[in-house]
Amino acid sequence: MLGSSISALSVNADDMDIKEHKASGFTGYYIGAALKADHITIGGTAESDTSMGYGALLGWRFQLNDKLLLGLEGNLDSRTGELKGYQSSFAFDYSWQLTTTIATVVGEGNNHMLYARLGVGGIKVDPTIHGRRFRSEHFEGALSALGYEWRLRENVGVRTEVSYISYDEELDFEQTQSSVSIIYNF
């Protein structure tokens, strides 16, 4: 009786409908390194030249179906650059981002992914006004981003992205950023 119960519970893999998940190369944990270019404005008058930076990112994505993914991502970036206005300047030290991601796998071979990220971003600013340095300020704001990722190998990809962060509506303080990253999926 026990033998017949065990054989009734056993499952033959050939009898199961096992579906290969086409987006699996983009799922799970990932890390990355990025080169970034920023354009920052404050008050609509003081504008930064394009400043360069580099950063690290860590994320996790899971698959909802063959083409749709959701995820979480965090970034920490180093900044170089200065914003100069009328008798004032603002040096930028670092920035960070925490976002959710929605993505879809597209194209032949399922090696291409389009994604959007929404979340928050922050930046550290060191102000100087009339030659006098003031205490560093931290600003946070709403972030939106659109990007494209191309899987080069099973675990390695390259992505490009454009993001926008509105830090302070009262100051009209905003940042537009473009980046290129190398991604490693675990």
C-alpha positions in Angstrom: 0.0 0.0 0.0 2.8 2.4 0.8 4.6 1.6 -2.4 1.5 2.4 -4.5 1.1 5.7 -2.7 4.7 6.7 -3.4 4.4 5.7 -7.0 1.2 7.7 -7.3 3.1 10.8 -6.0 6.1 10.4 -8.2 6.2 12.8 -11.2 7.8 12.0 -14.5 9.6 15.1 -15.9 8.5 14.2 -19.4 4.8 14.5 -18.3 5.3 18.0 -17.0 4.9 21.1 -19.2 8.2 22.8 -18.3 8.5 26.2 -19.9 11.9 27.9 -20.5 11.8 31.4 -19.2 13.0 33.6 -22.1 13.9 36.5 -19.8 16.0 34.4 -17.4 19.3 36.1 -18.4 18.0 39.3 -16.9 16.6 37.9 -13.6 18.1 37.6 -10.2 20.8 39.7 -8.5 23.1 42.0 -10.5 25.9 44.5 -10.0 27.3 47.1 -12.4 29.7 49.9 -12.9 28.7 53.1 -14.7 30.1 56.2 -16.4 27.7 59.2 -16.1 27.3 62.6 -17.6 25.1 65.2 -15.8 23.5 68.5 -16.5 22.3 70.3 -13.4 20.3 73.6 -13.1 19.3 75.6 -10.1 16.7 78.4 -10.4 16.7 78.2 -14.1 19.7 80.6 -14.3 22.8 78.8 -12.9 23.6 75.9 -15.1 26.4 73.3 -14.8 28.6 72.4 -17.7 28.3 68.7 -18.4 30.0 67.1 -15.4 31.3 63.6 -15.4 31.0 60.9 -12.7 31.2 57.2 -12.1 29.1 54.9 -10.0 28.2 51.5 -8.8 24.8 49.8 -8.8 23.2 46.8 -7.2 19.8 45.4 -8.1 17.5 42.4 -8.2 14.9 41.6 -10.9 12.3 38.8 -11.0 10.2 37.5 -13.9 6.4 37.8 -14.0 6.1 36.0 -17.4 8.1 35.3 -20.5 8.6 39.0 -21.3 7.9 41.1 -18.2 10.2 41.8 -15.2 10.0 43.8 -12.0 12.9 44.8 -9.8 14.6 47.0 -7.3 17.9 49.0 -7.8 20.2 51.2 -5.8 23.0 53.4 -7.1 25.8 55.4 -5.5 27.7 57.8 -7.7 30.7 60.1 -7.4 30.4 63.5 -9.0 32.8 66.0 -10.3 31.7 69.4 -11.5 30.6 72.8 -10.3 27.6 75.0 -10.9 28.4 78.7 -11.2 25.9 81.5 -11.0 25.9 85.1 -10.0 28.5 85.4 -7.3 27.9 81.8 -6.2 29.0 78.3 -6.9 27.8 74.8 -6.0 30.2 71.8 -6.0 28.7 68.3 -6.2 30.2 65.5 -4.2 28.1 62.4 -4.6 24.6 61.2 -5.5 22.4 58.2 -4.8 19.3 56.5 -6.2 16.7 54.0 -4.9 14.2 52.8 -7.5 11.8 50.2 -8.7 12.1 48.8 -12.2 9.6 47.5 -14.8 11.1 45.9 -17.9 10.2 44.0 -21.0 12.4 41.7 -23.0 12.3 42.4 -26.8 13.9 41.4 -30.0 15.2 38.2 -31.5 17.0 35.9 -29.1 15.6 37.7 -26.1 18.9 39.5 -25.5 17.4 43.0 -25.4 15.5 44.7 -22.6 13.7 48.0 -22.4 13.1 49.3 -18.9 11.7 52.2 -16.8 12.8 53.1 -13.3 10.9 55.2 -10.8 12.0 56.2 -7.3 14.0 58.8 -5.3 17.4 60.3 -5.8 19.7 62.4 -3.6 22.7 64.6 -4.0 25.2 66.4 -1.8 25.9 70.0 -2.6 28.7 72.2 -1.2 27.7 75.9 -1.7 30.0 78.9 -1.9 28.3 82.4 -1.9 30.4 85.6 -2.3 33.5 83.6 -1.6 32.3 82.1 1.7 31.8 78.3 2.0 28.6 77.2 3.6 27.6 73.9 5.2 27.0 71.0 2.8 23.3 70.4 1.9 21.6 67.2 0.9 18.7 67.2 -1.5 16.3 64.4 -2.3 13.8 64.3 -5.2 11.6 62.2 -7.5 13.5 60.2 -10.2 12.3 58.8 -13.5 14.5 56.9 -16.0 14.3 55.1 -19.3 16.9 52.6 -20.5 18.0 49.8 -22.8 20.1 46.8 -21.8 21.7 44.3 -24.2 22.9 40.9 -22.9 26.3 40.2 -24.5 26.9 36.9 -22.8 24.8 34.8 -20.4 25.8 36.9 -17.4 27.2 40.1 -18.9 25.3 43.0 -20.4 25.7 46.6 -21.4 23.1 49.3 -20.8 22.5 52.9 -21.5 20.0 55.1 -19.7 18.7 58.7 -19.4 17.3 59.9 -16.1 15.7 63.0 -14.6 15.6 64.1 -11.0 13.6 67.0 -9.6 15.2 67.8 -6.3 13.5 71.0 -5.1 10.6 72.7 -7.0 11.0 75.9 -4.9 14.6 76.3 -6.0 13.9 74.8 -9.5 16.8 72.4 -8.8 17.0 69.5 -11.3 19.4 67.0 -12.8 19.4 65.3 -16.2 21.8 62.4 -16.4 22.9 59.9 -19.1 24.9 56.8 -18.4 26.6 53.7 -19.9 27.0 50.7 -17.6 28.4 47.2 -17.7 26.2 44.7 -15.8 27.0 41.3 -14.3 24.0 39.0 -13.5 24.5 36.4 -10.8 
